[in-house]
């Protein structure tokens, strides 16, 4: 899990002005609320007085109020009022981390890190979202698996043949499967887009509704460690474009914010059916991902036998190593070892502007030199065989 990326916090309607919302993410607690102007805010959920949980309190006058002693914290994270010190300005050290927030696609996102605005990786831009020729549905579900495993599943074109009968078990030709999946780097990630076989093994659940010339192609790409895009182009006029923003709750639980875009069956009467079919496909993946061992991605590719179809997964792992080299990976083992003894916070941009903080910054793994990019030896051998 990494600092310095955007993470989905909650559906926009879950964050309200009169009641704080507790959110667990990256193994730490956060509180989300709205001020009197309706702007959403996300803070560390630990009061620096005596450790109260701000999310168990209430919101008044645009401030989150600790239920233990009534300390009030504004959206900027600074303590605005200490009731027991009436008339005395709170000390400068009375502050909690406040994170940049963006509200898009019906989701409130927070940037959990301390990078200045010009250096932050972006939230993925869904170009079709405001296009009247496309319709969006947002689904949110929990996955009892590590988020990296989930992203890798999306970057794996071979599994569809075996895992997804609801999609018609789409397959790549044997010739393509024997070669590394061609990937292209994009800012903060990589992508592939490939045709699958000439025919589907099964009829899809929506097969009778399809129109237009068959395309039969699909692709996936990732941006950052937790944003995944999948395009499924069935025909020239029938497509699903899917966008997943994943929130690692901890090292074994992930909350997925899934935006499903479609340019066909646009009438509202089809929404329930599309949702049912889409979530059935999702649960085909969930059933596999929740049974993986080890739960978390191995630290080295030598602990798995990789084949050419895994090339895009390997590229994802290359990027993770590059973010490791920046020192952005959370030391989750240390976090768990010290749980109960230390209150941590993800360092916010405010920590670059001023010191004197009460909460310790989350422990990070010391940066190491990123390994050279390239196709693993075992894949290269198969390629030349």
N, C-alpha and C positions, 0 to 999 in steps of 0.2 A: 504494500500500500504506500502511496506517495503523497507528499505535500505538493503544493504549487500547481494544482489543477482545479478545474471547476467540477463540482459535484452537485447532483440533484438533492435538494433538501426535502421537499414535499410538493404535493399538488398545490397550486396557488390558493385554492379555496380552503385548504386545511389551515392556512395561516391567517389568523383573524386579529382584530384590534383589541379585543377584550380578554383574550385567554392565550397565554404562551403555549407553545408546542415544543415538547421535548423530542429531540432527534439524536439517535446514536449513529455515528459515522466514524470510520477509521479507528474504531475501538474507543472513542471518546464521546462525551455528551455535549450537545449543543442545544441552545434555546432559540426558537424563531418566533417572531411576533411582528405586528404592524403598529406603526405610530399613528397619531391622530390624522395624518395626511394620507394614510393608507400605504405608505412605503414599508416594504418588508425589511427586517433586520435579522441577522444571525450572529449570536454571541456565543462565547464559551459559557457553559452552563454551571459554572462553579463560582459562587460568591466568594470574594477574596477576604471577607470578614471572618466567618467561621465555617465556610464550606457548604453553605446552603445551596439547594438546587433552585435556580431562578425559574425553571420551567414548572416547578411546583407552586409558584406564587401567582401573581396576577399582573395585569398591565393597567396602568393608570397614567393619564397625561402623556402618553407616548413612551413611558418608561417601563422596563421590566422590574418588578419589585420582588425582592427576596422574601420568602414566607417566614424566615427565621427571625430576622430583626428589622425588616422593612427597608433595607438599603435599596435605593432606586438607581437603576442603570439605564442610561439613554442608548439610543441606537448606535452611538459612536463608542460604546463600551465604557464610558466614563461614569463614575458614580456622581449622580446629581444631588443626592440628598441622603443624609444619615440622621434618622429621626432622633436618636439618643444624643446627638450633638446639634440640637436645634440652634440655628443662627450661625453655625461655624461651617466654613467651606470645607468640603471633603478634601483630604490630602491627595496630592498628585498620584500617589501609588494606588489609590482606590480606583482601579480600572480592570476591566476584563477584555480579552481579545474580541474585536469586532471585525467581521469579514465582509469583503465586497460582495454585493448581491446583484443578480440580474434575474428578471422575470421574463421567461420566454416559453412559448408552446404550452402554456398552462402549468408550468413548473417554476418553482423558485430555486435558483441555483446560487451556491456560495463558492467563492474562490478561497479554498482552504490552504493558505500559504502566505508568504510575506513578500512575493515579488512585486515590484512596482507595475503599474498598469500597462506600460509599454512593453513589458517583458512577459506578460502572462499568455500562456497558451489559450486559444479561444474556445468558446462553446461552439459546437458544430452548427453551421448555418444550414437550416433546412430551406432550400430555395423554393420548394413547392408549397410551403406551409400557408402562405397567404394567396396562393393561386386558386382562383375559383374553379379550376378544372380538376382540382385534387381535394380529397376529403381526408381529415385526420381523425383518428381515434386514439386516445391515451389509455393505456393499461398499466397498472402498477402491481407487481407481484414480488414475493420473496422467494429466494432460491437458497436452499441449504447447501451452498457450495462456495468456493472461493472465486472472486470475480475474475481473476486472470484466466481460470479454467473456462468461464463463460465467454469471455472475449475470444479465446482461442477456438472454442466451438464454432463461433461465427466466422472465423477465418479458415475454416476447414471445409473445403468443397466436397470431400469424399464421403463424409458421414451421412450426407443427405440420402444416399441410396439405401442406407440401412436403418436410419432412424426415422425418416419422414414419409411414411406411407400416405399421410394426409396431403402431402404435396405431390403425390404421385411417384415417390421414390426416384427423384431426378438423379441421373448418373452422368458422369463424364466418360468419354470413350476410353477404352483400355489404353490406347496410345497416349492420350493426354495424362492418364494416371501414372504412367511410367516416367513422366518428365516433371521436374519441379514446376509448380504452379507459377506462371509469370506474375511477378508483383512489381508495382511501380510505387516509388516513394512519393508521398505528399507531405505538406507541412505537418509535422508532429505525428506522422504515421505512414501507412502503406496500404495499397489496394490491389485487388485483382477483379477481373470481369471476364467470364468465360462462358461459352455455350456448353450446355450439357448434352446428353445423348439425343439421338434422332427421335426417340419416342419415350414416353413415360411408361414405367412398368405397370402403374395403376391409374385409373381415372382419379383426378383430384376431386375434392368435395364440391368444387365450383365449376367443374369441367363443362357442364351443359350451358353455362352462362357466357363462355368465352366468345369473343368476336375478334375479327381482324386476322391478318397473316401471322402465322406462328413465328415467334422469335426464339424462344427456348434458350434464354441466357440469364445468368445471374452473376452477381459479384458482391464482394464485401470489402470493407475497409475500416480501419481503426484510426482514431485521432486521439492522442493521449492514451493513457492506460485504461480508460474506462468508458470510452465512447465508441460505439460500433454502428456501422451502416450496412444494411443489406438491401440490394435491389434485386427483385425477382421480376423479370420481364417475360411474361408468358406469350403475349402477342404484341403486335404493333400498337394496339390500343388498350391492352389490359396489363397493368403493372401494379405491384405492391412495392413501395419504397419504405423501408423500415429503419427506424432510428432508435437506438437503445443507449440510454444514459444510465450507467450503473453506479450504485452507491454501495461500496463495501462497508457493511455494518461492522463486521469484524473479520477475523481470518477464516471464518467458516460460514458466513451468512452474508448474502447480497440482496439488496433491494433494487429491482430493475424498473426503470421508467421507460416504457416501450411506446413509441409513437408509430402507429401504422397508417401510412398514407396510401390512398388508392385513387385511380383515375377511371374507375368503372363501378357499376352498381352503386351509383352515387346517392340514390334515394334513401331517406331515413329508414324506410322499411327493411333495408338490407343490413343495417348496422348490427343488429343482434346476431344475425347469421354470420357476418364477417368476424365479429368478435369471437363467436363460438369456435369457428374453424381456426382462426389465428391462435387462440389460446390452446386449442388441442395440439397444434404444431409446437407451440412453446412447451407444453408439458411432455411432448415426446423428447425434447432436449433435456428438460428438467429431470426426467426419470433416469437418464444416463449420467448427467453431471453430478447428481446427488449420490451416485454410487462409485465415483472415481476414487482411486487410491494411488498415491497419497492425495489428501484433500487439496493441498496447495501444490503449485507448479514446482517441479524439481529445480534446484539451483543450477543444475548442469544438464545438458542434453544427453550426456552419456548414460543417464539413468532411465532413458527411454530409447526404444529403437525407432528412429524416424525414417520416413519414406518420402518420395518426391511430393506426394500430396500434402505433406506437412510444411512445405517451403514457406507459405504465408504465416504459419504459426511461428516458425523460426524467426521470421523477420520481426514479428511482434516481440519476441524475446530479445532480439537485438536491441530494439528501442528501449525495453525495460532496463537492459544493462547500461545503456547510455544515460538513462535517468538515475540509475544507481551511481554512476560516475559523477553525477552532479551533487550527490549526497542528499537526494530527495526521498529515499526509501525509509519508511518508519521501521525502527527496530522493535518489532512487535513482541519478540521474546522478552526483551527488557521491559517493555510496557506491561506485559502480563506479570512478570516477576515482581515488579514494584507496585502492582495494583493494590490499593488499600493503604499504601504508605505515602504515595506522592500523588498530588493532583496536577495533571498535565493539561496543556493547551497546545493546539496547532499554532505556531507563531503567525501572527497577523502582520499586515503591512505597517501597523502602528509601531511595531517593535523596531523597525528600521528608523523611525523618527525620534523615538525616545526610549530610554531604559527604565530601570526601576520597576520591574514587573514582579508580581507575587507568584503567579503560577509558573511552574517550570515548563520550558518548551518540550514538546514531545521528543523522546530520544530517536535519533536518526542513525542509520548505519553509516559508518565512515566511508567517504567516497573512495572508489578504487578505479583504476584505469579501465575504460571500456574495452572489451575484446574487439578484435577486428571483425568486420562484417564478412559474411560469406556463407556459402552452402556447406553444411556439415559434411564431414568426410563420408559418412555412410550414405547420404543422399547423392553425393557426387559419384560414388561407386555404382549406385543403381542407375544413375543417369548414363554412365558410360558402358553399362553392361549390354 
